[in-house]
Amino acid sequence: MNLEQLVSSAQQGDDDAFYKLMQTHKEKLYRVAYAFFRNETDALEAMQEVTCRAYLKLPKLKQPAYVSTWLTRIMIHVCVDEQKRKKRSLASDMGSDAPIRDDTDTTDLRLELEDAISRLTGMHRQVIILKYFEDLTIREIAALLDHPEGTIKIWLHKALGALRKDLGKGW
């Protein structure tokens, strides 16, 4: 059974087909979630939320050929929503509306880069993750985020500039 037939069966209520569909995409979805959260617990919770949302919204999917893009887009929305929720929760716990910034002094370059990426604005962070962690092309990112390729290029350029500024010339 090919992917489109699997989606069609799942849309008609075949739970086994939906399970196979999610199994087919679980690794890619997990990588996206892990790139956002950098911890297994939050990534797995995001996977659960995506599975639930996909199950509820699958009948509305108009083009079964784009199910992978559709699922990835759901994952990005779940991750962004969760990050916003955590930021609001943390800010209210501290009694301040000031943005939270983690300035850990670390010598580990990877952690320093991850921290810098986490400080990027939402769309800039998404573009960096999709381009460099998921190895998508500009065209694929544009289709996934539903924006023109030129806009994606601008966001990528600004995100890289912000990373360079944040990390300094040694990068």
N, C-alpha and C positions, 0 to 999 in steps of 0.2 A: 504494500500500500504506500503510495507516495504521499508527500507532505500535504498537498491540497486535498487529497481524498481523506486523509486523517483529520484535517480541519473540518471538512464537510461532515464527516461522521460525528465528530465532537459537537458541531453546531446542532446536529439533529438529536443530541442527547446521549450519545454513546460515551459513557464515563471511561471505558477502557481506552477509547481513542484519545480522550482528553488527557488521560494519564500518560499515554505514550507520547503525546505532543509535548507535555511538560517535561518528560524525561529526556526528550530529544534536545530541549533548550536549556536544561537545568545548569549545565556547566557555564555556558555563556552568561546566563542571567546571574549566576553566583559571582562570576568574575566582575561584572559591572557593580553589583552590590558591594562586594569586598573592596573595590577600588574607591567607592564612596566612603565606606565606614571604617575600613581597616581593622575590623574585628569580626570574628566568625559569628558571634551571637546575633549582632545586628544584621549581618548579611543573611543569615538563615531566617530571621524574622521578616526581612524584606521579601525573601523567597515565598514565605507563606502568604504574605499580603498580595503579592503578584499573582500567585496561584488562585487566591480567592477572587480578586478583581477580574482576572482573565476568565474564570469559570462563569462569573455573572455577566460579563460583557461579550463573551464569545459569539452569541447570536447576532450581535451588531457588527461584527467584522465583515466588511464588504468584499475585501479582496484576500482570499485565503493564501495567495502566493506571498503576501507580505506579513505573514503571521510572525516571523522572526523579528522584523522591525517593530511590529505592533507590541510584542511582548517586551522588547527592549525599551520601548518608549514608556510602557507601563512601569517598568522597573525604575527608570530614571525619575518618573513622577513620584513613585513611592519613596525613593531615596531623598529627593529634594524635600518632600513633605515632612519626612521624619527628621531631617536635619533642621528644618525650620522649627518643628515642634520642640526638639531638644534645645535649640538655641533660646526659644521663648521660655521654656521651663527653667533653664539655667539662669537666664537673666532675671526672671521673677524670683527665683530662690535667693539670688544675690541682692535683690531689692533695687536693681538698677536696669535701665534700658540700654546701657552702654554695650557695644558689641564685645563679644568674648573673643579674646585672642590668646592663643597658647604660645608663649615665647620661651619654649624650653631650650636651654643651652646644651646642645648635644653635639658630639663630634661625629656621630654616625650620619653620613651623607644622605643615605636613603631616608632616614627619619626626618632630616632637615628638609629634604625635597617634599616629602609627604605633608609636612606641616605647612610648607609654602603653598602647595596645591590646595590644601584645605582652607587657606585664607583667601583664595580667589573668589570672585563673585560667582553666583550660581551658573550662569551660562558659560563663563570662561572655564570654570572647573569641569563642567560637562564636556566641553569641546576637547580639553586636554586629556581627560580620561578616555573618551572615545577614540581620539587620535593616537595616543601613545600607549595606553593600556589595552585597548581593544583592537588596535591596529586597523581602524576603519579609514577609508579614504574621505577626502573632503566631500565628494559627491554622496557617499553613503551617510555621512554625518548630516549633510543638508537634508537628505530624504528622511532620515530618522527624526530630526528635530523640526522638520517642516519649515525650513528657512532657505533662502537662496544661498548658493555656493559662495557668492561674494561676501555675504554676511558672516558665514562660517569662517572664511579666510580672515576677515577683519577681527572677529572674536579670537581666533587662534593667535593672530599677530599681537593683539593687545594682551592676551593671557601670557604669552611667552615674554613679552616686555615686562609685565608685572612680576613674573617669576624672576627674571634677570635683575630687576630693581630690588626685589625682596631678598634674593640670595646673594647679591653682590657680584662683582666682576670675576671672582674665582670660579664661577660656574660657566 
